[in-house]
Each structure stands twice: as C-alpha cells, then as structure tokens.
Amino acid sequence: MKAIVCTKYGPPDVLQLKEVEKPTPKDDEALVKVHAASVNAADFEILRGTWSARFGGPLRPMYKIPGSDIAGRVEVVGRNVKQFQPGDEIWGDLSYPHGFGTFAEYVCVPENALRLKPANMTFEEAAAVPSAAVVALQNLRCAGPSSPSLFLSDEGQIQPGQKVLINGAGGGVGTFAVQIAKYFGAEVTGVDSTKKLDMLRSIGADHVIDYTHEDFTKSGQHYDLILDVVANRSIFNYKRALSPRGIFVMVRGSLVAIFQALFLGPLISITGSKKMGCVMWKPNQKEDLIFLKELFEADKVVPVIDRCYPLSKVAEALRYLEEGHALGKVVITVEHNNKT
Ligand SMILES: NC(=O)c1ccc[n+]([C@@H]2O[C@H](COP(=O)([O-])OP(=O)(O)OC[C@H]3O[C@@H](n4cnc5c(N)ncnc54)[C@H](OP(=O)(O)O)[C@@H]3O)[C@@H](O)[C@H]2O)c1
C-alpha cells in the first residue's frame, strides 16, 4: 500500500510517499481502509521535533507513518472484535496512544479506538473533525470547580449569555470552538488575522477582532472565558481581560506561556476568583465523539474545510497549514487507485 513515511525530524520535505507492506490486524484490531485524513498543527509540530514530540522520540519520530485524524471503512476485523464489522464507516483520532498512521491507504486500529462516523457526513468532512473539535469541546468545558492541581477541570459547561473569546479562532480548533460555544448560547468573539474574519462571522461569531491591528487584552473588554490556541502573552495580560469570575484556558502557546499556565495558573485559581490554566487533552474520547456526532447530524456545527490534497501531497498540505493560509481545516483525500 502507499503511505507517507517519516524517518527523521525536519520540514515537511522530509516526508516521502512510499510503497509499504499492508498491515495485518491483530485479534483486537480492525483493518481500516482510509478514505480521508486531515492535517493538524500538531502534525507539523511533531514533524519538526518540538520538545514535546521528543519525549516520545528523542532522535527520530516515534511513529513512522504520521497522521491522526481518520475517516474510513472497516475492511477486516480481528477475531476478538465484537462491536464492528466489515463495511462499518468510522472516524476517530489515532493520536498517542492509538499509533497514528492515517496518512496511508490502510491502518490497523484497536477496537476500543473505533468510533462510528456520523451518517450525514462525507469522509472528507468527517476527517476534519475528531482531533480539532474534541480539543475545542474539552477546553470549552473548563468551567468546573477549581482544584489545586496542574490542570483545569473539563467537567463544566458554558452558560447561555456568557462572553467567550477564542484567540486563533480561524484555525482548526478555533472554527469548532466558535460554533460549539455558539451552540451553548455564548456571545462569541473570534480573534484572528484579517483574511479570516469574514469566515468567522459566517460561522456565527458575534464579534471579530483582527489581532494584527488590536490587542484584545488592552481593549478594556472583559470575558467570562478566554480560550487561546496560540498563547503568546504573559498570563497577567490575560488575567486583566477576564471578568471577575472569568476563566483563561490555554490550548497551546509559547514555552513561557505554557510554564506560566501550568505553574502560576493553579496558584491564581486557588487564591482568587479567576481561573487560569490548561485542560488535560484526552483524544478520541467516545462520549465526546458521540456528542459531536449528534451536533453534526443535527447540522448545529459544520466543519470549515479550506481545501483537500491527495495523499501524495501531504507535505504540501502541511506547508500550507504551517504558513498560516488555512481557513479552518485542510483535508487529505485518499483515493484507492493509482491517483493517490
Ligand atoms: N488541531 C488539533 O487537533 C490539536 C490537538 C491538540 C493540540 N492542538 C494544539 O492547538 C494549537 C492550534 O491548533 P490548530 O489546529 O487550531 O492550529 P491552526 O489551524 O494553525 O490555527 C491557529 C490559528 O491561530 C491564528 N494565529 C496565529 N497567530 C496568532 C496570534 N498571534 N493571535 C491570534 N491568532 C493567531 C492563525 O492564523 P494566521 O496564521 O492567519 O495568523 C490560525 O488561524 C496547536 O499548537 C496544536 O498543537 C491542536
């Protein structure tokens, strides 16, 4: 089968389209024919060997075939697989610990990581969702009671009328965060670069801010929840922009911002009324994907897909995303003929 293979850290050019052996499922796995995958910022962060990627693979990537989001069809099941059968259409996120490997024609998936895809979505639409939308959903739920731990709880829920600001709203995570926050009745402000603002309005953002012209932490406005996917400010700047019981949650950011969110955030959270920090990411959660499946089937949320690339052009897709051009998601279509 054809697959994108990565044997060293570096820019997207290190990826190679190769002919590799088609995998055979173990007893508790299914062989899935991949119809679509999608690229995430996390893919190029792993590829470039950021400090977090090097925990798993100090010298070279831990997984030879990258790619975490998947939409496809079960082709063969191992003898202990009970809940799925050949022909089932699935979606999911095969991030650690599920083995990655979705930039390929086939991948083996443990039964406990298989999730049924929404019936009304194409494979391309479905592949755009699992990773980014689950991250958005889990981070929007950080309204639970604060505790003196490293991480914020993800057991709360947005209340109608709350003022929510999404920083980096025009990307993969952000476009889902805007729509899910709107679904819960929030008043949503989306922050991103100029070219993404019309799209943000079109998916429901009540207000938009162009970060190239305005710093929302200096505007005098206050928010009940700030969700930041690109945190690059001091935690104290964010604190200033929160309402008295406001919450700041950081999905990803600079090393300084991560350090502050993890170590100063819990201190701020237990000594005052504002809460600041990170939510522990739990990829591919069954309940989250069931909830999202219902939202998509009811047309309450739609994936924003900028463009699709064939499997052979994964490197180009990653470059496009990394350069900041993408409005929402970039999808990989896997054709099962000579045109991969
Ligand atoms: N997607 C996932 O599945 C996933 C899972 C776990 C963790 N994460 C983490 O979440 C982060 C974001 O992921 P993503 O997929 O949403 O990335 P993305 O698609 O690249 O989106 C990031 C967005 O932030 C905007 N941006 C860049 N600089 C900004 C600034 N200074 N202020 C405001 N907006 C700014 C970008 O727009 P411009 O380039 O036009 O400025 C882009 O629209 C990544 O670091 C990733 O590791 C993502």
The ligand as an SDF file (V2000), in Angstrom:
LIG
                    3D

 48 52  0  0  0  0  0  0  0  0999 V2000
   -5.8420   20.5420   15.9920 N   0  0  0  0  0  0  0  0  0  0  0  0
   -5.6710   19.6060   16.8920 C   0  0  0  0  0  0  0  0  0  0  0  0
   -6.1470   18.5820   16.6770 O   0  0  0  0  0  0  0  0  0  0  0  0
   -4.8910   19.8440   18.1570 C   0  0  0  0  0  0  0  0  0  0  0  0
   -4.8100   18.8680   19.1560 C   0  0  0  0  0  0  0  0  0  0  0  0
   -4.0880   19.1410   20.2970 C   0  0  0  0  0  0  0  0  0  0  0  0
   -3.4340   20.3510   20.4270 C   0  0  0  0  0  0  0  0  0  0  0  0
   -3.5350   21.2610   19.4550 N   0  0  0  0  0  0  0  0  0  0  0  0
   -2.7830   22.4960   19.5150 C   0  0  0  0  0  0  0  0  0  0  0  0
   -3.6070   23.6170   19.3030 O   0  0  0  0  0  0  0  0  0  0  0  0
   -2.8810   24.5900   18.5860 C   0  0  0  0  0  0  0  0  0  0  0  0
   -3.7450   25.1450   17.4810 C   0  0  0  0  0  0  0  0  0  0  0  0
   -4.1550   24.1080   16.6210 O   0  0  0  0  0  0  0  0  0  0  0  0
   -4.9800   24.4240   15.3200 P   0  0  0  0  0  0  0  0  0  0  0  0
   -5.1390   23.1120   14.6170 O   0  0  0  0  0  0  0  0  0  0  0  0
   -6.1990   25.2080   15.6160 O   0  0  0  0  0  0  0  0  0  0  0  0
   -3.9330   25.3360   14.5320 O   0  0  0  0  0  0  0  0  0  0  0  0
   -4.1770   26.2280   13.2490 P   0  0  0  0  0  0  0  0  0  0  0  0
   -5.1980   25.5820   12.3720 O   0  0  0  0  0  0  0  0  0  0  0  0
   -2.8360   26.5320   12.6930 O   0  0  0  0  0  0  0  0  0  0  0  0
   -4.8400   27.5720   13.8310 O   0  0  0  0  0  0  0  0  0  0  0  0
   -4.1470   28.5580   14.5230 C   0  0  0  0  0  0  0  0  0  0  0  0
   -4.8240   29.8980   14.2040 C   0  0  0  0  0  0  0  0  0  0  0  0
   -4.2380   30.9080   15.0110 O   0  0  0  0  0  0  0  0  0  0  0  0
   -4.0490   32.0780   14.1950 C   0  0  0  0  0  0  0  0  0  0  0  0
   -2.9910   32.8960   14.7860 N   0  0  0  0  0  0  0  0  0  0  0  0
   -1.6500   32.8450   14.5920 C   0  0  0  0  0  0  0  0  0  0  0  0
   -1.0360   33.7560   15.3600 N   0  0  0  0  0  0  0  0  0  0  0  0
   -1.9970   34.3890   16.0660 C   0  0  0  0  0  0  0  0  0  0  0  0
   -1.9830   35.4290   17.0410 C   0  0  0  0  0  0  0  0  0  0  0  0
   -0.8400   35.9920   17.4550 N   0  0  0  0  0  0  0  0  0  0  0  0
   -3.1510   35.8330   17.5830 N   0  0  0  0  0  0  0  0  0  0  0  0
   -4.3330   35.2570   17.1910 C   0  0  0  0  0  0  0  0  0  0  0  0
   -4.4120   34.2780   16.2610 N   0  0  0  0  0  0  0  0  0  0  0  0
   -3.2530   33.8500   15.7160 C   0  0  0  0  0  0  0  0  0  0  0  0
   -3.6990   31.5070   12.8300 C   0  0  0  0  0  0  0  0  0  0  0  0
   -3.9990   32.4640   11.8280 O   0  0  0  0  0  0  0  0  0  0  0  0
   -2.8880   33.2210   10.9640 P   0  0  0  0  0  0  0  0  0  0  0  0
   -1.8310   32.2130   10.6570 O   0  0  0  0  0  0  0  0  0  0  0  0
   -3.6380   33.7160    9.7630 O   0  0  0  0  0  0  0  0  0  0  0  0
   -2.3530   34.3090   11.8110 O   0  0  0  0  0  0  0  0  0  0  0  0
   -4.6530   30.3180   12.7560 C   0  0  0  0  0  0  0  0  0  0  0  0
   -5.8970   30.6940   12.2140 O   0  0  0  0  0  0  0  0  0  0  0  0
   -1.6270   23.8920   18.0370 C   0  0  0  0  0  0  0  0  0  0  0  0
   -0.4800   24.4200   18.6680 O   0  0  0  0  0  0  0  0  0  0  0  0
   -1.8180   22.4750   18.3600 C   0  0  0  0  0  0  0  0  0  0  0  0
   -0.6470   21.8140   18.7760 O   0  0  0  0  0  0  0  0  0  0  0  0
   -4.2420   21.0440   18.3250 C   0  0  0  0  0  0  0  0  0  0  0  0
  1  2  1  0
  2  3  2  0
  2  4  1  0
  4  5  1  0
  4 48  2  0
  5  6  2  0
  6  7  1  0
  7  8  2  0
  8  9  1  0
  8 48  1  0
  9 10  1  0
  9 46  1  0
 10 11  1  0
 11 12  1  0
 11 44  1  0
 12 13  1  0
 13 14  1  0
 14 15  2  0
 14 16  1  0
 14 17  1  0
 17 18  1  0
 18 19  2  0
 18 20  1  0
 18 21  1  0
 21 22  1  0
 22 23  1  0
 23 24  1  0
 23 42  1  0
 24 25  1  0
 25 26  1  0
 25 36  1  0
 26 27  1  0
 26 35  1  0
 27 28  2  0
 28 29  1  0
 29 30  1  0
 29 35  2  0
 30 31  1  0
 30 32  2  0
 32 33  1  0
 33 34  2  0
 34 35  1  0
 36 37  1  0
 36 42  1  0
 37 38  1  0
 38 39  2  0
 38 40  1  0
 38 41  1  0
 42 43  1  0
 44 45  1  0
 44 46  1  0
 46 47  1  0
M  CHG  2   8   1  16  -1
M  END
$$$$
